[in-house]
Amino acid sequence: MFSINARSLLMLTLELGPDMIERGGGSIVNISSAAASLIHAFPCPNRDAVM
């Protein structure tokens, strides 16, 4: 699961990045839930990969 979550963010950024540069810029906003850290007493690798 971690590989899919982390890799999908990277692949999307690599795919869209060149088009954004060509068009003069843009923003990529990755969203993670802070609730993950409230429920679990241990670090959440999926959430940390997004941040």
LOMIRO-854424 format. One record per atom (N, C-alpha, C): x, y, z; residue in three letters. Coordinates in steps of 0.05 Angstrom, whole numbers. Atoms other than C-alpha are relative to their C-alpha. Example, Ala and Ser with C-alpha at 12.3 -4.5 7.8 and 13.67 -1.06 7.14 Angstrom:
2
<pt xx="18" yy="-24" zz="0" res="ALA"/>
<pt xx="246" yy="-90" zz="156" res="ALA"/>
<pt xx="18" yy="24" zz="0" res="ALA"/>
<pt xx="-16" yy="-24" zz="-1" res="SER"/>
<pt xx="273" yy="-21" zz="143" res="SER"/>
<pt xx="-15" yy="22" zz="14" res="SER"/>
This chain:
51
<pt xx="17" yy="-24" zz="0" res="MET"/>
<pt xx="0" yy="0" zz="0" res="MET"/>
<pt xx="18" yy="25" zz="0" res="MET"/>
<pt xx="-17" yy="-23" zz="-2" res="PHE"/>
<pt xx="56" yy="48" zz="18" res="PHE"/>
<pt xx="12" yy="6" zz="-28" res="PHE"/>
<pt xx="-13" yy="-4" zz="26" res="SER"/>
<pt xx="90" yy="38" zz="-49" res="SER"/>
<pt xx="-20" yy="13" zz="-20" res="SER"/>
<pt xx="20" yy="-11" zz="18" res="ILE"/>
<pt xx="26" yy="54" zz="-87" res="ILE"/>
<pt xx="-5" yy="30" zz="7" res="ILE"/>
<pt xx="6" yy="-28" zz="-8" res="ASN"/>
<pt xx="11" yy="117" zz="-46" res="ASN"/>
<pt xx="23" yy="19" zz="-6" res="ASN"/>
<pt xx="-23" yy="-17" zz="4" res="ALA"/>
<pt xx="82" yy="145" zz="-48" res="ALA"/>
<pt xx="7" yy="3" zz="-30" res="ALA"/>
<pt xx="-8" yy="0" zz="28" res="ARG"/>
<pt xx="97" yy="125" zz="-120" res="ARG"/>
<pt xx="-20" yy="16" zz="-17" res="ARG"/>
<pt xx="19" yy="-15" zz="17" res="SER"/>
<pt xx="32" yy="154" zz="-148" res="SER"/>
<pt xx="4" yy="30" zz="1" res="SER"/>
<pt xx="-6" yy="-29" zz="-2" res="LEU"/>
<pt xx="49" yy="223" zz="-121" res="LEU"/>
<pt xx="24" yy="8" zz="-17" res="LEU"/>
<pt xx="-24" yy="-6" zz="15" res="LEU"/>
<pt xx="118" yy="220" zz="-152" res="LEU"/>
<pt xx="-6" yy="-2" zz="-30" res="LEU"/>
<pt xx="5" yy="4" zz="28" res="MET"/>
<pt xx="93" yy="194" zz="-219" res="MET"/>
<pt xx="-18" yy="22" zz="-11" res="MET"/>
<pt xx="18" yy="-22" zz="9" res="LEU"/>
<pt xx="38" yy="247" zz="-224" res="LEU"/>
<pt xx="16" yy="26" zz="-2" res="LEU"/>
<pt xx="-16" yy="-24" zz="1" res="THR"/>
<pt xx="88" yy="302" zz="-208" res="THR"/>
<pt xx="19" yy="0" zz="-24" res="THR"/>
<pt xx="-18" yy="3" zz="23" res="LEU"/>
<pt xx="137" yy="276" zz="-260" res="LEU"/>
<pt xx="-15" yy="3" zz="-26" res="LEU"/>
<pt xx="16" yy="-2" zz="25" res="GLU"/>
<pt xx="82" yy="272" zz="-312" res="GLU"/>
<pt xx="-10" yy="29" zz="-5" res="GLU"/>
<pt xx="11" yy="-27" zz="4" res="LEU"/>
<pt xx="52" yy="341" zz="-300" res="LEU"/>
<pt xx="21" yy="22" zz="1" res="LEU"/>
<pt xx="-20" yy="-21" zz="-3" res="GLY"/>
<pt xx="115" yy="379" zz="-283" res="GLY"/>
<pt xx="9" yy="14" zz="-25" res="GLY"/>
<pt xx="-9" yy="-13" zz="24" res="PRO"/>
<pt xx="142" yy="391" zz="-353" res="PRO"/>
<pt xx="-22" yy="17" zz="-14" res="PRO"/>
<pt xx="21" yy="-16" zz="12" res="ASP"/>
<pt xx="74" yy="416" zz="-378" res="ASP"/>
<pt xx="-5" yy="25" zz="16" res="ASP"/>
<pt xx="4" yy="-24" zz="-17" res="MET"/>
<pt xx="68" yy="463" zz="-319" res="MET"/>
<pt xx="23" yy="20" zz="-5" res="MET"/>
<pt xx="-23" yy="-18" zz="5" res="ILE"/>
<pt xx="138" yy="491" zz="-332" res="ILE"/>
<pt xx="-4" yy="14" zz="-27" res="ILE"/>
<pt xx="4" yy="-11" zz="27" res="GLU"/>
<pt xx="121" yy="500" zz="-406" res="GLU"/>
<pt xx="-22" yy="22" zz="0" res="GLU"/>
<pt xx="22" yy="-20" zz="-1" res="ARG"/>
<pt xx="58" yy="539" zz="-388" res="ARG"/>
<pt xx="5" yy="22" zz="20" res="ARG"/>
<pt xx="-7" yy="-22" zz="-17" res="GLY"/>
<pt xx="94" yy="584" zz="-339" res="GLY"/>
<pt xx="-4" yy="-4" zz="30" res="GLY"/>
<pt xx="3" yy="6" zz="-28" res="GLY"/>
<pt xx="81" yy="550" zz="-273" res="GLY"/>
<pt xx="-26" yy="-13" zz="7" res="GLY"/>
<pt xx="24" yy="13" zz="-10" res="GLY"/>
<pt xx="27" yy="521" zz="-230" res="GLY"/>
<pt xx="5" yy="-10" zz="28" res="GLY"/>
<pt xx="-2" yy="10" zz="-27" res="SER"/>
<pt xx="15" yy="486" zz="-164" res="SER"/>
<pt xx="-9" yy="-29" zz="1" res="SER"/>
<pt xx="8" yy="27" zz="-6" res="ILE"/>
<pt xx="12" yy="414" zz="-142" res="ILE"/>
<pt xx="-4" yy="-1" zz="30" res="ILE"/>
<pt xx="7" yy="1" zz="-29" res="VAL"/>
<pt xx="-23" yy="405" zz="-75" res="VAL"/>
<pt xx="-5" yy="-28" zz="8" res="VAL"/>
<pt xx="3" yy="27" zz="-11" res="ASN"/>
<pt xx="-14" yy="339" zz="-39" res="ASN"/>
<pt xx="-14" yy="3" zz="28" res="ASN"/>
<pt xx="15" yy="-3" zz="-24" res="ILE"/>
<pt xx="-64" yy="329" zz="17" res="ILE"/>
<pt xx="3" yy="-26" zz="17" res="ILE"/>
<pt xx="-3" yy="22" zz="-18" res="SER"/>
<pt xx="-54" yy="285" zz="78" res="SER"/>
<pt xx="-18" yy="6" zz="24" res="SER"/>
<pt xx="17" yy="-3" zz="-23" res="SER"/>
<pt xx="-97" yy="273" zz="139" res="SER"/>
<pt xx="16" yy="2" zz="26" res="SER"/>
<pt xx="-12" yy="-3" zz="-26" res="ALA"/>
<pt xx="-73" yy="298" zz="207" res="ALA"/>
<pt xx="-13" yy="-20" zz="19" res="ALA"/>
<pt xx="14" yy="19" zz="-18" res="ALA"/>
<pt xx="-123" yy="249" zz="238" res="ALA"/>
<pt xx="15" yy="-26" zz="2" res="ALA"/>
<pt xx="-15" yy="25" zz="-1" res="ALA"/>
<pt xx="-76" yy="192" zz="222" res="ALA"/>
<pt xx="19" yy="0" zz="24" res="ALA"/>
<pt xx="-18" yy="-1" zz="-22" res="SER"/>
<pt xx="-28" yy="217" zz="275" res="SER"/>
<pt xx="-14" yy="0" zz="27" res="SER"/>
<pt xx="15" yy="0" zz="-25" res="LEU"/>
<pt xx="-83" yy="224" zz="327" res="LEU"/>
<pt xx="-10" yy="-28" zz="8" res="LEU"/>
<pt xx="10" yy="27" zz="-5" res="ILE"/>
<pt xx="-107" yy="152" zz="320" res="ILE"/>
<pt xx="22" yy="-19" zz="8" res="ILE"/>
<pt xx="-22" yy="19" zz="-4" res="HIS"/>
<pt xx="-40" yy="117" zz="319" res="HIS"/>
<pt xx="22" yy="13" zz="17" res="HIS"/>
<pt xx="-22" yy="-10" zz="-17" res="ALA"/>
<pt xx="15" yy="124" zz="370" res="ALA"/>
<pt xx="27" yy="-2" zz="-15" res="ALA"/>
<pt xx="-25" yy="4" zz="15" res="PHE"/>
<pt xx="67" yy="105" zz="317" res="PHE"/>
<pt xx="-1" yy="17" zz="-25" res="PHE"/>
<pt xx="0" yy="-17" zz="25" res="PRO"/>
<pt xx="89" yy="145" zz="255" res="PRO"/>
<pt xx="-15" yy="-14" zz="-23" res="PRO"/>
<pt xx="16" yy="10" zz="22" res="CYS"/>
<pt xx="47" yy="138" zz="193" res="CYS"/>
<pt xx="16" yy="5" zz="-26" res="CYS"/>
<pt xx="-17" yy="-4" zz="24" res="PRO"/>
<pt xx="94" yy="127" zz="132" res="PRO"/>
<pt xx="-15" yy="11" zz="-24" res="PRO"/>
<pt xx="15" yy="-10" zz="23" res="ASN"/>
<pt xx="39" yy="140" zz="81" res="ASN"/>
<pt xx="-5" yy="30" zz="2" res="ASN"/>
<pt xx="5" yy="-28" zz="-4" res="ARG"/>
<pt xx="21" yy="207" zz="111" res="ARG"/>
<pt xx="26" yy="16" zz="-3" res="ARG"/>
<pt xx="-25" yy="-14" zz="1" res="ASP"/>
<pt xx="94" yy="226" zz="119" res="ASP"/>
<pt xx="11" yy="2" zz="-29" res="ASP"/>
<pt xx="-9" yy="-1" zz="28" res="ALA"/>
<pt xx="109" yy="210" zz="45" res="ALA"/>
<pt xx="-14" yy="22" zz="-15" res="ALA"/>
<pt xx="15" yy="-22" zz="13" res="VAL"/>
<pt xx="55" yy="259" zz="24" res="VAL"/>
<pt xx="10" yy="27" zz="8" res="VAL"/>
<pt xx="-9" yy="-26" zz="-11" res="MET"/>
<pt xx="81" yy="314" zz="68" res="MET"/>
<pt xx="29" yy="4" zz="-8" res="MET"/>
